[in-house]
Amino acid sequence: MSKSAEPDFQSLVDYLDGIAIWIVSDLGEFDHVSAGAEDIWGISAETIRNDPSNLLDQIHSEDVKTVVSHMEAAPQQISEESYETRAVHPDGTVRWVHTRQIPIRDSDGTLQRIAGICTDITSQKHREQEFEALNRVLRHDIRNDLSILLGWGELLEAYVDDDGEAILEKMMSAADHIVELTEIARDYAKAIANRAEMEIKPVSLRAILKQEVELRREFFPQAQFTVVGEIPDVEVRANEMLSSVFCNLLNNAVQHNEKDEPVVEIRVEQRDENVTVHIADNGPGISTEVRDSLFKEGQKGINSSGTGLGLYLVKTLLEQYDGDITVTENDPTGTEFHVELTQPG
């Protein structure tokens, strides 16, 4: 790299959001600390360069030992590794920091310098904690209540007549299905918390969509669910959580519909390697302002009592499947969601 290009590169490095880059040649002293240090540790790069002990003052007391062990390690013991610590800013704000250190040695193996990249991962840590909380709810609270429900259902079986037996069977089947979904959702939450990916595989669109439509008919007997044409017998790239996509959209089509008889129309369009599922309702529709932010986390309508996470989950799942979702007005009234999925290559 030419010397004339160095200042421009330095400026770029200095102002990377949430990232600090540092270089050490003499252990315990910094040759360079980028300006992003202030975002990471709450003190300026100059303050750290002038006296590295100022950095230790910003480290969470439980993590100081980890940082000191890396700063004072013997040259032959230094290797490329990553670790996480917490920085406590002067105002008391705690930031999580991921540090990756890279030793640079000459041809003889002698340590010349250490380069480090520190990244603010606070948002990621908060998300992991949220998913762990969700995981606990799915693993414990919901499953416990469902186990009790299934137990009561088995006891009730001896007391119902033939007409009631069919209803009880549907109830038990729905409860079993929810148990299955909580297991899948638990694995999904765990996978995201661990920064892993859910397995994406070919699944039957017809089987999943047909099952969800039938379940919604049972849960909402006052609503009319109409499948226009045939659901093609094709596989799409997804996993079992695809049922949650259709569950959320079909539920919303009824729960946010003020008509005495909500009408939900499901239509599947197959084109080349894409399959689009259209779900339209005759409800009040969604304003343009809300529609623009509909799939953001926590977004919900003014009169909604939900968490605002349903459509966010739908969008997140479809992105994992390399799919997409859009929303338009239905004619003459209502909303139409368009779920685009891809077929296995």
N, C-alpha and C positions, 0 to 999 in steps of 0.2 A: 504494500500500500504506500502511495506517495505521501510525503509529509504534508502536502497541501490538503490532502483528504482527511487527515487525522482530526483537525478541529471539528469538521462537520460530523464525523463519526462520534467524537466525544460528546457533542451536543445531543445527538440522537440517544446515546446511552444514558446521559444524565437525566433525561426527561421521559424515560419509560415509566408509565404509571405502575405503581406498586412493585417496582423491581429496583434492587440496588446491586451494583456490581463492584467488587473490590479485588485488589491485588496486594499480596504480601510477599516480600522477598526476605526480609529479616523477621523471624518469628516474633510476634508481639507488636509489630509496627506495620502500619498500612502505607503502601506506596500510593495507592489510589482508592478512593471511595467515591462512587458516583452520587450525584445530587439526589437520587431516589432514596438515599438513606433516611432523609427526614420523614418520608412517608412510612418507611418501615419501622424505624426506631423512635421517631419523634424528636430527634436532635439532628443538627446539620452534619453534613459530610466533613466539614472543616473541624468541627468539634471532635469528631471521632479520630480524624487523622492526627490532630494535635496531641490527643491523649486517649489511647485505646481503652483505658479504664473507664472512660465516660460511657462507653458502649455497655460495659458490664452493669453499670448503674441502671440501665434501661431494661435489663433482662429480668424476667420473672424469677423470683427467688428459688422456685423449684427447678428452674432450668439453668441456673448459673453454672452448676457443676458440669453440665454437658458442654456448654460453650467454653469454659476454662480448659476442659480436657482436650478440646480441639486446638485451642490457642497455644497450649503449652506442650503439645505432643512432640516427641523427638522426630527429626526429619525422616528417619528410616521407617517410622511407624505411620507416616501420613499416607493415606490412600484416597482414591476417589470414593466419596460417599455422600449420602444425604441424611439430613436429620431435621426435626421440627422443634421449634422453641416458641416461647411467647415473649413479646416485647411489651413493656408497660410504658406508655407515653407519659409525659409530665402531667397531663390532665387526667391521668388515671385510666385512659382507654387502653384496653388490651388487644393486641394484634397477634395473630398466629403467623409465624414466619417459617417457610421451608427454605433450608440452606443446602446448596449443592457445592461442594468444594472439589477442585480439580488440581492435583499436584502436577507441576510442569518440571520435568527432569531433563538433564542433558544426556548425551549418548552414553555416558558412564554411569547413569542412574543417579547422579547427584542432584538433589533438589535445588532448583533455581528460584522458583516462586510458586505461590499458590493463588489460583484464581477462584473466586467465589461468586455465586449468583444467589441472592436472597429474594424470595418472592412472597408477597403478602397473600396468604391463603385463608384469611379470616372468613370470608364469605363461604368458602368451601367447607371449613370446619363447622360453621353454623348449620350449613345444609346437612352435613353428616349427622349432627346432633338431632336435627329435626327428623331425619329419616330413621334414626335409632329410636326416637320416641314413637314414631309411627309403627315401627317394627314391633315395639313392645305392646302397643295397642292391638295390633293384628295377631300377635303371637299369644297374648294372654287374655285381654278383656273380651274381644269379640268371640274368640274361639271358645272361651269358657261359657259365655252366654249361649252360644249355639249348641254346645254339648248338653247344657241343661234343657234347651228347647227340644233337642232330639230325644233326650231321655223321657221327657214328658209326653212327647208324641208316641213313643213306643208303649208307654203305660196307657195312653188314651185309646190305643188301637182296639183293646178288648171291649170298649164301651160304645163304639160307634156302629151305626147300622150301615147297610150297603151304600146308601147315598152319601153318608158321612165318610165312608172309607175312601171313596175317590178323592174327596177334598183333602183328607188327611194325607193321602199318598202324595198329592201335589205339594202339600206343605213340607213334608219330609224331603221330597226331591229338591225343593227350592233351598231348604236348609243345607242339604248335602252340597248343593252347588255353591252356596256362599262359603262353606268351609273350604272347598277347593279353591275358590277365588282368593280367600285370605291367605292360603298357602302360597299362591302365585304372587300376590301383592307383597307378601312378606319377603319372598326371594328377590323381588324387583327392588324393594326398598334397600335390602341388604347389598344388592349388586351396585346400586348407585352410591350408597354410603362408602363402599370399598373401591369406588371408581372403576368398577368392572362393567362389563356389558352383558345384558341378558342375551341368551342364545336366540338368534334369529333363524327361523327355519320355515320350510313350507308348511302351511296349515290350510285346512279346507275352509274356504269362505262360506260355502253353503251351510256346512254343519254348524259353524259358530253363529252366523247371522240368523239362521232358522231357529236355533235354540233360544237366542236372546229375544226374538220376536215372540215366540211361544210363551216365554216366561213373562214378558211385559203384558201379554194378553191376560194371563192369569192374575198378575198383580194389579192391573188396571181394567177391570171388567167394564167400566163405564166408557172406555175409550175404544175407538175403532182403529185397528192396525191393518193396513192393506198392503200386500206385496203385489206390485204391478209387474206382470210378466213372471218369468222364471228367475230364480237365483242361479246363476251359472255354476256348474260343478267344476270350479277351478281352485287351484292353490295360489296363495299369496304369501309374500315374505312378511312374517310376523311371528307371534308366539301365542300362547294361551291367553295372554292379557288383551288380545284383540277383542275378547268378549266385553272387557271393561269399556272399550271405546264405544261399542254399540249400546251397551247398557246405559252409559251416561247420556248419550244423545237421545235415545228413545225415552228415557225417564224425563229428561228436560222437556221433550216435546209435549208431555202430558202435564207435568207438574207446574209448568209456567203457562198453562193454557186455561183461560177462564171460561171457555165454552162448556155448555152442559154435556156435549158429546165431543170430546177432543178427537180429531181425525189425524192419523199419522200415516203417511204414504211412503213406502220404501221401494226404491227402484234401483236396479243394478245395471250399469252400462259397462260393457267390455270393449276395449279398443286397443289393438296391438298388444303391448306388454303391460298396459295399465288396466285396472279395474276401478270404477268409481261407484261408490254406494251413495245414492241420494236419499236423504231423510227429510221430508217436508211435513210441516204441520199447519194447522189452521188457526194458530194462536194470535196474540196481539202483535207479533213481530218484535224486532230488536232495532232500536234507534241506531243511526249511523255512528253517533258518538261512542256508544257502548260497543258496537260491532268492531270498531277499529282496535279496541283493546280487550276483546272478548276472551282471548286465550292466554292472557297474562295471569301470573300467579295471584290468587286472591281476588280476581275481578269477578264481580257478581252484580246482578241487577238491583235496582233500588228496592224492590219489594221481595228480593230473594232472602230466604232464611238459611241458605246453604253456606258452605265454607268458601266457595269460589275456587275450589281446587279441581272440580270435576273436569271442566274443559281444559284447564291447564294440563291435567294428566293426559287427556285425550291427545293434545298437541304434542306433549313430550313423547308419548308412546309412538305416535305416527312418525315423528322425526327419527326415532330409533329404527323404524321399519323402512326408512327412505320413502315414506309416504307424505301426504299433506292433507290439510283440511281447510276449506273455505266456506263462507256463509253468504247467502244472498237472500233477498226478499222472496217470499212465495206469492203466487198470484191466485186469488185476489188479496188474501191476508195471510200472515204467518211468516215463518222462517224456513229456509231450506239449507241444510248442511250437505256439503259434498266431500266425502271421504275418498281420497285417492290412494290406492294401494298398487304395488308392483308385483308382477308374477315372477317366480324364480327364473333366473337366467339359465 
